[in-house]
Amino acid sequence: MTYMTMKNKKLTTASGRPYFENEDSMTVGPRGPILLQDYYLHEKLAHFNRERIPERVVHAKGTGAYGNFKVTRDITKYTRAKLFSKVGNSCRILVRFSTVGGEKGSADTERDPRGFAVKFYTEDGNWDLVGNNTPVFFIKDPKKFPDFIHTQKRDPKTNLKSATMMWDFWSLNPESLHQVMILFSDRGTPDGYRFMNGYGSHSFSMINKKDQRVWVKFHFKTRQGIKTLTGPQAEELKGKDPDYAQRDLVEAIEKGDFPKWTLKIQVMTEEQAKKFKWNPFDITKVWPHKEFPLIEAGVMELNEIPANYYADVEQAAFAPAHTVDGIGLSPDKLLQGRILAYPDAHRYRLGANYQQLPVNRPIVPVHHHQRDGSMSVDGNSGASQNYYPNSFDGIEADKSYKEPSMKLDSNIADSFNRNEKDNDHFTQPGMLFRKVMTDKEKQNTINNFVCALKGVNGSKKKEILMRQLNHFYKADKELALKIAKGLGIKFKV
């Protein structure tokens, strides 16, 4: 920017009127009261009072970066999505990383899942892949989500975080054990955002040009390698540098050390889904890689820090409801709940027209009949009609984008309709502990559990601890006995 360009930038009000008195309010004499007619004082203070939009209920603390995604392998046998139509296709992306339970001022190294949300700006609209750094989650039904999040927030009486609330909920919901096992391993405290994997977590679907559907899971594998912090290291960093992960990402990108992830998919046919040991749409379970191997699809690179954090990170709105042709949803119950909850949260936080904001706006023209609402900034579609069908605007529904019908297992509506394998909450957590973790990782996990469970107190302490120890025992006997020993509890099954 030249000196002349800077010199010619006149200070104005928000309505564009050049303004001089920016530092002194209009008063009656040098000591007199301020006049009501000083409208620019009102504008500055009123805007200042509204600078903070509502904080995200979850994922409040986060950072983001722009980059590119490039298709590296042919997966057209599974999907007709234009992005994947040929090897070499690419698109711009925005990624937001976050912690889940903490407020905006919380520390980056808290023991917490990490949000991992990717917005693909494709030629067929925006595709949001909104997941975490874990392949599973704590609950499988969306009705439980508000209750679960309440346990991660603050006690309504003390306004303090409560280990008692957390472990009471987890001990009463054994389906959470798989995610809890990951959370209290060293994977629960990643060494920054660059050194962790990301997952769509849910089962999704892909549809090809023949209208054939398969079920898929998405995995982002870090090319920087997995790096984690021990519990004590994470605790130390909370005090030294609460913005540790954000700082690490910003500094790496600004010096040209661009982080990369390989996108891989697992594929399950509809026939395989019928025969799978567990419910394939249960987000508390994984699909074993030996049965459903990872297939490479592309590579994403982050190479640009947004010029304005508020505009492009705080106002970024990701939702699993934002899919593109060739990539669809599944009967996953928690996913079905998120399809409603995420856009609804954005409409509350940002306004009904949140998708008109530059960071959320598709790169392709949009044609619909939605009008009005708070902060409509695209001209509100001018004089065009706001109903469909009509004889004037030429907008037509394209039948080629119709998804094939989905065959359902039952026509019986029931709020509690499960088979016996849906209640197997222990096999996979046990396998994770015995077969995946090293001896050092096992010991760190046990130490983390002991440290966390010591925070449980109150009249129900023994009941909560014994209930949780029973869950551990069903997953792995060694795990339960060593945690009990660390807690000084005589544990009998």
LINTALIN-V649343 format. One record per residue. N is the residue number from 1. RES is the residue in three letters. SS is DSSP state (@ for helix, = for strand, . for the rest). PSI is psi in degrees with one decimal (999 if undefined). Layout:
# LINTALIN-V649343
n=[N N]
res=[RES RES]
ss=[SS SS]
psi=[PSI PSI]
This chain:
# LINTALIN-V649343
n=[1 2 3 4 5 6 7 8 9 10 11 12 13 14 15 16 17 18 19 20 21 22 23 24 25 26 27 28 29 30 31 32 33 34 35 36 37 38 39 40 41 42 43 44 45 46 47 48 49 50 51 52 53 54 55 56 57 58 59 60 61 62 63 64 65 66 67 68 69 70 71 72 73 74 75 76 77 78 79 80 81 82 83 84 85 86 87 88 89 90 91 92 93 94 95 96 97 98 99 100 101 102 103 104 105 106 107 108 109 110 111 112 113 114 115 116 117 118 119 120 121 122 123 124 125 126 127 128 129 130 131 132 133 134 135 136 137 138 139 140 141 142 143 144 145 146 147 148 149 150 151 152 153 154 155 156 157 158 159 160 161 162 163 164 165 166 167 168 169 170 171 172 173 174 175 176 177 178 179 180 181 182 183 184 185 186 187 188 189 190 191 192 193 194 195 196 197 198 199 200 201 202 203 204 205 206 207 208 209 210 211 212 213 214 215 216 217 218 219 220 221 222 223 224 225 226 227 228 229 230 231 232 233 234 235 236 237 238 239 240 241 242 243 244 245 246 247 248 249 250 251 252 253 254 255 256 257 258 259 260 261 262 263 264 265 266 267 268 269 270 271 272 273 274 275 276 277 278 279 280 281 282 283 284 285 286 287 288 289 290 291 292 293 294 295 296 297 298 299 300 301 302 303 304 305 306 307 308 309 310 311 312 313 314 315 316 317 318 319 320 321 322 323 324 325 326 327 328 329 330 331 332 333 334 335 336 337 338 339 340 341 342 343 344 345 346 347 348 349 350 351 352 353 354 355 356 357 358 359 360 361 362 363 364 365 366 367 368 369 370 371 372 373 374 375 376 377 378 379 380 381 382 383 384 385 386 387 388 389 390 391 392 393 394 395 396 397 398 399 400 401 402 403 404 405 406 407 408 409 410 411 412 413 414 415 416 417 418 419 420 421 422 423 424 425 426 427 428 429 430 431 432 433 434 435 436 437 438 439 440 441 442 443 444 445 446 447 448 449 450 451 452 453 454 455 456 457 458 459 460 461 462 463 464 465 466 467 468 469 470 471 472 473 474 475 476 477 478 479 480 481 482 483 484 485 486 487 488 489 490 491 492 493]
res=[MET THR TYR MET THR MET LYS ASN LYS LYS LEU THR THR ALA SER GLY ARG PRO TYR PHE GLU ASN GLU ASP SER MET THR VAL GLY PRO ARG GLY PRO ILE LEU LEU GLN ASP TYR TYR LEU HIS GLU LYS LEU ALA HIS PHE ASN ARG GLU ARG ILE PRO GLU ARG VAL VAL HIS ALA LYS GLY THR GLY ALA TYR GLY ASN PHE LYS VAL THR ARG ASP ILE THR LYS TYR THR ARG ALA LYS LEU PHE SER LYS VAL GLY ASN SER CYS ARG ILE LEU VAL ARG PHE SER THR VAL GLY GLY GLU LYS GLY SER ALA ASP THR GLU ARG ASP PRO ARG GLY PHE ALA VAL LYS PHE TYR THR GLU ASP GLY ASN TRP ASP LEU VAL GLY ASN ASN THR PRO VAL PHE PHE ILE LYS ASP PRO LYS LYS PHE PRO ASP PHE ILE HIS THR GLN LYS ARG ASP PRO LYS THR ASN LEU LYS SER ALA THR MET MET TRP ASP PHE TRP SER LEU ASN PRO GLU SER LEU HIS GLN VAL MET ILE LEU PHE SER ASP ARG GLY THR PRO ASP GLY TYR ARG PHE MET ASN GLY TYR GLY SER HIS SER PHE SER MET ILE ASN LYS LYS ASP GLN ARG VAL TRP VAL LYS PHE HIS PHE LYS THR ARG GLN GLY ILE LYS THR LEU THR GLY PRO GLN ALA GLU GLU LEU LYS GLY LYS ASP PRO ASP TYR ALA GLN ARG ASP LEU VAL GLU ALA ILE GLU LYS GLY ASP PHE PRO LYS TRP THR LEU LYS ILE GLN VAL MET THR GLU GLU GLN ALA LYS LYS PHE LYS TRP ASN PRO PHE ASP ILE THR LYS VAL TRP PRO HIS LYS GLU PHE PRO LEU ILE GLU ALA GLY VAL MET GLU LEU ASN GLU ILE PRO ALA ASN TYR TYR ALA ASP VAL GLU GLN ALA ALA PHE ALA PRO ALA HIS THR VAL ASP GLY ILE GLY LEU SER PRO ASP LYS LEU LEU GLN GLY ARG ILE LEU ALA TYR PRO ASP ALA HIS ARG TYR ARG LEU GLY ALA ASN TYR GLN GLN LEU PRO VAL ASN ARG PRO ILE VAL PRO VAL HIS HIS HIS GLN ARG ASP GLY SER MET SER VAL ASP GLY ASN SER GLY ALA SER GLN ASN TYR TYR PRO ASN SER PHE ASP GLY ILE GLU ALA ASP LYS SER TYR LYS GLU PRO SER MET LYS LEU ASP SER ASN ILE ALA ASP SER PHE ASN ARG ASN GLU LYS ASP ASN ASP HIS PHE THR GLN PRO GLY MET LEU PHE ARG LYS VAL MET THR ASP LYS GLU LYS GLN ASN THR ILE ASN ASN PHE VAL CYS ALA LEU LYS GLY VAL ASN GLY SER LYS LYS LYS GLU ILE LEU MET ARG GLN LEU ASN HIS PHE TYR LYS ALA ASP LYS GLU LEU ALA LEU LYS ILE ALA LYS GLY LEU GLY ILE LYS PHE LYS VAL]
ss=[. . @ @ @ @ @ . . . . = . . . . . = . . . . . . . . = . . . . . . = . . . . @ @ @ @ @ @ @ @ @ @ @ . . . . . . . . . . . . = = = = = = = = = = . . . . . . . . . . @ @ @ . . . . . = = = = = = = = = = . . . . . . . . . . . . . . = = = = = = = = = . . = = = = = = = = . . . . . . . . . @ @ @ @ @ @ @ @ @ @ @ . . . . . . . . . . @ @ @ @ @ @ @ @ @ @ . @ @ @ @ @ @ @ @ @ @ . . @ @ @ . = . . . . . . . = = . . . . = = = = . . . . . = = = = = = = = = = . . . . . = . . @ @ @ @ @ @ @ @ @ @ . . . @ @ @ @ @ @ @ @ @ @ @ . . . . . = = = = = = = = = . @ @ @ @ @ @ . . . . . . . . . . . . . . . . . . . = = = = = = = = = = . . . . @ @ @ @ @ @ . . . . . . . . . . . . = = . . . . @ @ @ @ @ @ @ @ @ @ @ @ @ @ @ @ @ . . . . @ @ @ . . . . . . . . . . . . . . . . . . . . . . @ @ @ . . . . . . . . . . . . . . . . . @ @ @ . . . . . . . . . . . . . . . . . . @ @ @ @ . . . @ @ @ @ @ @ @ @ @ @ . . @ @ @ @ @ @ @ @ @ @ @ @ @ @ @ . . . . . . . @ @ @ @ @ @ @ @ @ @ @ @ @ @ @ . @ @ @ @ @ @ @ @ @ @ @ . . . . . .]
psi=[126.3 163.1 -41.1 -40.1 -43.4 -40.1 -29.3 2.3 102.0 140.1 132.0 166.4 173.1 -23.7 -0.3 0.3 123.1 140.7 143.2 -45.0 69.6 -16.3 -8.5 128.2 153.9 121.7 164.6 97.5 169.6 -23.1 0.7 174.8 160.3 142.2 143.5 -25.5 -3.9 77.5 -26.2 -29.6 -44.5 -44.6 -44.5 -46.3 -40.4 -40.9 -41.7 -40.9 -19.0 14.4 -23.1 108.9 164.2 136.3 145.1 137.2 -42.6 160.1 35.0 -37.0 118.3 175.7 165.5 163.3 151.8 161.2 -155.2 148.6 134.5 132.5 127.1 -12.7 153.1 113.7 26.3 -17.1 -18.4 -30.4 145.4 8.9 131.0 -34.8 -38.8 17.6 -23.1 152.6 135.7 -16.6 148.5 163.2 162.2 146.6 158.4 131.6 133.8 124.4 152.3 162.6 168.8 -54.9 -22.8 164.2 178.5 -30.0 5.2 169.3 146.6 -21.2 14.7 148.9 108.1 147.6 159.6 128.2 144.7 88.4 131.7 128.5 116.8 119.8 89.9 168.3 -5.6 20.8 177.6 135.7 119.3 120.5 103.8 101.8 -154.6 -176.1 15.9 147.0 -6.3 178.6 172.7 -31.6 161.4 -5.9 130.8 -20.9 -24.1 -11.5 -48.3 -39.0 -44.3 -47.0 -34.8 -34.3 -20.6 -10.8 -131.8 145.7 129.9 -19.9 -51.9 -18.2 30.0 153.3 144.6 112.9 -30.8 -45.6 -46.0 -51.4 -26.3 -46.8 -48.5 -38.2 -24.6 -6.0 80.4 -16.6 -18.2 -10.9 -39.8 -48.2 -38.3 -38.1 -42.2 -42.0 -37.6 5.9 179.0 -17.3 -18.1 -11.2 75.5 151.5 69.4 171.8 -21.8 -22.2 37.0 155.6 164.0 153.6 141.9 -20.2 -56.8 164.6 130.4 -173.8 156.6 144.5 129.9 -175.0 -17.9 10.1 28.2 135.5 138.3 159.5 143.0 154.7 143.2 136.4 128.2 112.9 120.0 135.0 -3.6 -9.4 152.0 127.7 133.4 167.6 145.9 166.4 -49.7 -38.0 -42.7 -40.8 -41.4 -42.1 -28.2 -37.7 -36.6 -43.0 86.0 -17.1 29.1 -49.7 -40.9 -43.8 -42.8 -44.0 -47.3 -47.8 -37.0 -46.6 -40.6 -23.8 7.9 8.3 78.1 120.4 149.1 151.4 144.3 125.3 125.1 154.5 150.2 143.1 134.0 127.0 165.6 -34.3 -41.4 -35.5 -36.3 -29.2 -6.6 141.4 -40.1 170.1 115.6 -9.5 15.4 113.2 -6.6 1.5 155.1 163.1 118.5 135.4 -27.4 -36.0 -34.5 82.0 155.0 135.8 123.2 140.9 -36.1 -177.4 135.1 143.9 136.0 124.2 10.4 121.1 129.1 143.4 -27.7 114.3 -45.1 -47.4 -40.9 -12.1 -52.0 -35.2 -2.0 134.8 110.6 142.2 131.6 -12.5 -17.6 90.7 174.0 164.3 130.2 -12.2 122.1 -165.8 -166.5 174.2 6.5 118.3 -43.3 -37.6 -42.4 -38.3 -38.2 -28.4 -36.3 -49.0 -40.2 -52.7 -34.1 -40.5 -40.1 -38.7 -32.6 -45.6 -40.2 -22.6 162.7 -26.0 36.6 -25.0 -2.7 -14.8 141.7 -41.9 -25.6 -6.9 131.3 157.6 -5.8 155.8 146.4 141.7 110.9 -173.3 28.2 129.4 163.7 -158.8 163.3 135.0 47.4 112.5 11.0 22.3 -2.5 27.9 18.4 -133.7 5.2 160.9 153.7 33.5 159.6 137.9 161.4 170.0 8.4 -42.2 -9.1 7.1 125.5 148.6 124.5 112.8 -21.5 -15.6 3.4 132.8 148.7 155.8 154.4 124.1 126.8 152.8 -24.1 156.5 19.5 120.5 124.9 134.5 -9.4 84.2 87.8 158.5 172.3 -29.9 -19.0 -22.7 13.6 92.0 6.2 -27.2 -51.4 -41.9 -38.3 -42.3 -37.7 -45.1 -45.6 -41.3 -19.3 -41.8 141.6 170.6 -40.1 -42.2 -38.1 -48.0 -41.2 -39.5 -44.7 -45.0 -40.9 -40.0 -46.1 -46.6 -43.0 -41.9 -22.0 -16.1 -9.8 132.8 -176.7 -179.0 -22.1 12.3 -53.3 -41.1 -44.9 -46.3 -43.0 -37.4 -43.4 -38.1 -35.5 -38.0 -44.9 -41.6 -38.5 -26.2 -46.7 124.5 -45.4 -43.1 -49.3 -44.7 -37.0 -34.6 -43.1 -42.4 -42.0 -28.7 -7.5 32.5 134.5 105.5 121.2 135.1 999]
